[in-house]
Each structure stands twice: as structure tokens, then as C-alpha cells.
Amino acid sequence: MSSPLPDGFSDLEPWIDWAQPTELARNHKRWSASMAQSQAFYDVMQARGADALAYLNQFPLTALDAPQRTLLNMCLALAEVAVTVEMYGEPQPKYVFPIDRFVPVHDSWPLGATGPMMGGA
């Protein structure tokens, strides 16, 4: 059985559910996670994020294989969860635009889950 992450990143497997393929899915994950879950993911990705980005920087974005895309999605999830940890201090802040009304239009870009490079429409 192959690993869902590239060699050298198996320590991140406990947080694989944060590797959602679209911004909307990553935001839903962020809003549905507890603050403790968000903090744990944030902490591990803060520690490993630079290594992950240095590794991914070796490859063209359009040539990433499935484990590399999963690692990239974990890095993107860090960007989503950072606001929860660094600014809001809670996963569902009261004074922000409701996540259910958030509709990103760029999830169909060539590297988005629905874009042509990822086999979408």
C-alpha cells in the first residue's frame, strides 16, 4: 500500500483529513474542527510547513502526483486554519461572513479540484 504523502512526510498522516482539495472544502473543515484540533494541526504544520514547501518547490505545480498534491493541500489548509488560531481564537467566529455563504470562484483554476489539470470539468 502506498503512502498518501511523499516520502519524508509520513509524520503528517494523522492530519490527512485537513488535505481537502478545494478552498471551500478546507474552510468547511476549519469551521467543523474544534479549537483543539485546529491548534494541533496548526502547530504541526507550522513546524513542518517550510520543509513541505521546500520539497514541493522542486516540482512544477502542474506535474504534482497525488501524494504531492495532498501535501500541497495540507499547506493550503494551514493558510485557512491560521486565521482561526491567530485571529479569531474560535472555529466559528460570530462576526465574519458565514462559511455556508462563501462561494470561491477560483476552485476551478487549473490546479483546483475541478480544473482541467485535476481531471475536473
VEXTORVO-720718 format. One record per residue (C-alpha): x, y, z; residue in three letters. Coordinates in nm, 4 decimals. Each point is the difference from the previous one (the first is absolute). Example, Ala and Ser with C-alpha at 12.3 -4.5 7.8 and 13.67 -1.06 7.14 Angstrom:
// residues 2
      east     north        up  residu
    1.2300   -0.4500    0.7800     Ala
    0.1370    0.3440   -0.0660     Ser
// end
This chain:
// residues 121
      east     north        up  residu
    0.0000    0.0000    0.0000     Met
    0.1428    0.3377   -0.0959     Ser
    0.0144    0.2952    0.2360     Ser
   -0.2440    0.2878   -0.0523     Pro
    0.2921    0.2419    0.0506     Leu
    0.3472    0.0250   -0.1558     Pro
    0.2956   -0.1740    0.1630     Asp
    0.1176    0.1920    0.3026     Gly
   -0.3443    0.1309    0.0931     Phe
   -0.1672   -0.3068    0.1512     Ser
   -0.0027    0.1781    0.3383     Asp
   -0.2775    0.2216   -0.1422     Leu
   -0.2348   -0.2927   -0.0709     Glu
   -0.2023    0.0499    0.3219     Pro
   -0.1141    0.3333   -0.1472     Trp
   -0.0744   -0.1285   -0.3523     Ile
   -0.3683    0.0932    0.0330     Asp
    0.1052    0.3666   -0.0179     Trp
    0.1260   -0.0588   -0.3578     Ala
   -0.3217    0.1021   -0.1698     Gln
    0.0181    0.0642   -0.3767     Pro
   -0.1816    0.3350   -0.0150     Thr
   -0.0041    0.3227    0.1962     Glu
   -0.3658   -0.0501    0.0845     Leu
    0.0650   -0.3518    0.1332     Ala
    0.2987    0.1243    0.2011     Arg
   -0.2145    0.2741    0.1511     Asn
   -0.2724   -0.2491    0.0895     His
    0.2651   -0.2113    0.1715     Lys
    0.1267    0.3056    0.1875     Arg
   -0.3495    0.0963    0.1156     Trp
   -0.0905   -0.3554    0.1058     Ser
    0.3205   -0.0669    0.1967     Ala
    0.0268    0.0729    0.3688     Ser
    0.2422    0.2650    0.1164     Met
    0.2241   -0.2750    0.1438     Ala
    0.0035   -0.1787   -0.3385     Gln
    0.0726    0.3241   -0.1810     Ser
    0.2822    0.0861    0.2383     Gln
    0.1567   -0.3487   -0.0310     Ala
   -0.0075    0.0156   -0.3806     Phe
    0.1320    0.3561    0.0013     Tyr
    0.2870   -0.0933    0.2325     Asp
    0.1144   -0.2997   -0.2039     Val
   -0.0259    0.1854   -0.3306     Met
    0.1833    0.3017    0.1413     Gln
    0.2818   -0.2367    0.0899     Ala
   -0.0031   -0.1921   -0.3315     Arg
   -0.1382    0.2550   -0.2450     Gly
    0.3339    0.1440   -0.1095     Ala
    0.1314   -0.3511   -0.0720     Asp
   -0.3155   -0.0827   -0.1930     Ala
    0.0191    0.3145   -0.2120     Leu
    0.3735   -0.0464   -0.0661     Ala
   -0.0729   -0.3546   -0.1164     Tyr
   -0.2947    0.1035   -0.2197     Leu
    0.1970    0.2884   -0.1499     Asn
    0.2117   -0.2566   -0.1858     Gln
   -0.2907   -0.0862   -0.2314     Phe
   -0.2234    0.1874   -0.2434     Pro
   -0.3462    0.0361    0.1536     Leu
   -0.1595   -0.1587   -0.3036     Thr
    0.2193   -0.3105    0.0360     Ala
   -0.0727   -0.0882    0.3642     Leu
   -0.1002   -0.3605    0.0627     Asp
   -0.2786   -0.0939    0.2428     Ala
    0.2154   -0.0134    0.3175     Pro
    0.1596    0.3336   -0.0887     Gln
   -0.3433    0.1589   -0.0613     Arg
   -0.1121   -0.1320    0.3382     Thr
    0.3006    0.1666    0.1634     Leu
   -0.0748    0.3227   -0.1895     Leu
   -0.3613   -0.0125    0.1205     Asn
    0.1256   -0.0360    0.3575     Met
    0.2123    0.3118   -0.0491     Cys
   -0.3012    0.1841   -0.1385     Leu
   -0.2043   -0.1185    0.2998     Ala
    0.2590    0.1619    0.2265     Leu
   -0.0775    0.3308   -0.1687     Ala
   -0.3702   -0.0560    0.0714     Glu
    0.0403   -0.1080    0.3645     Val
    0.2517    0.2727    0.0842     Ala
   -0.2761    0.2595    0.0209     Val
   -0.1855   -0.2149    0.2529     Thr
    0.3058   -0.0387    0.2212     Val
    0.1659    0.3387   -0.0460     Glu
   -0.2995    0.2328   -0.0192     Met
   -0.3355   -0.1446    0.1005     Tyr
    0.0880   -0.2460    0.2763     Gly
   -0.3076   -0.2035   -0.0874     Glu
   -0.0945   -0.2153   -0.2991     Pro
   -0.3350    0.1699   -0.0652     Gln
    0.0442    0.3721    0.0653     Pro
   -0.3203    0.1960    0.0381     Lys
    0.0966    0.3137   -0.1892     Tyr
    0.1193   -0.1348   -0.3340     Val
   -0.1715   -0.0945   -0.3235     Phe
   -0.1719   -0.3402    0.0558     Pro
    0.1958   -0.2815   -0.1632     Ile
   -0.3160   -0.1447   -0.1567     Asp
   -0.0366    0.3207   -0.2033     Arg
    0.3636   -0.0021   -0.1140     Phe
    0.0317   -0.1112   -0.3628     Val
    0.3554    0.0205   -0.1344     Pro
    0.0056    0.0438   -0.3754     Val
    0.3593   -0.1078   -0.0495     His
   -0.0369   -0.3640    0.1083     Asp
   -0.0221   -0.0744   -0.3713     Ser
    0.3455    0.1419   -0.0787     Trp
    0.2362   -0.2467   -0.1713     Pro
    0.1239   -0.1330    0.3332     Leu
   -0.3354    0.0083    0.1777     Gly
   -0.1861   -0.3257    0.0504     Ala
   -0.2424    0.0728   -0.2837     Thr
    0.2529    0.1427   -0.2418     Gly
    0.1215   -0.1757   -0.3155     Pro
    0.3373   -0.0908    0.1510     Met
   -0.1695   -0.1963    0.2799     Met
   -0.2407   -0.1853   -0.2258     Gly
   -0.3020    0.2205    0.0773     Gly
   -0.2381    0.1747   -0.2369     Ala
// end
